[in-house]
Amino acid sequence: MLFFKPLLAVMAERDARTAGAQKAAETAQAAAAEKVKQYQAALKQARGQLYAEQEAARKKLLEERAAQLKEARAKASAEVSAAKERIAAELAAARREVEATVSQLSAEIARRILQAPRPGAPAREAR
């Protein structure tokens, strides 16, 4: 046994070192897995924040676009209303002008008809 005692001691030491190295490797692997888990959680959080910021920017853009459309519609409506009022005023002015000249035109037409030469009558000069 004297020969085997040192050999058994060396083998026991080697087994202890191997077991220690395995435990250290398992601990390192667990720590690495925890780091990966933390990284993935941080990445998920960053993506969520990015998506939230993108959604907020998209919503803001849609609100600005809706406001611009509302403003453009209001402006167009105001322009249409102003054009309708202008046309109505022009129409009223034209009617007043026509009404003012109706009696004068009708008198002129009647005068010309009454002064027209009769068939067979000598022609007269128009004034």
Contacts in CASP RR format, 6 or more apart in sequence:
PFRMAT RR
TARGET T0000
AUTHOR 0000-0000-0000
METHOD contacts of the structure
MODEL  1
MLFFKPLLAVMAERDARTAGAQKAAETAQAAAAEKVKQYQAALKQARGQL
YAEQEAARKKLLEERAAQLKEARAKASAEVSAAKERIAAELAAARREVEA
TVSQLSAEIARRILQAPRPGAPAREAR
115 124 0 8 1.000
115 126 0 8 1.000
117 123 0 8 1.000
117 124 0 8 1.000
END
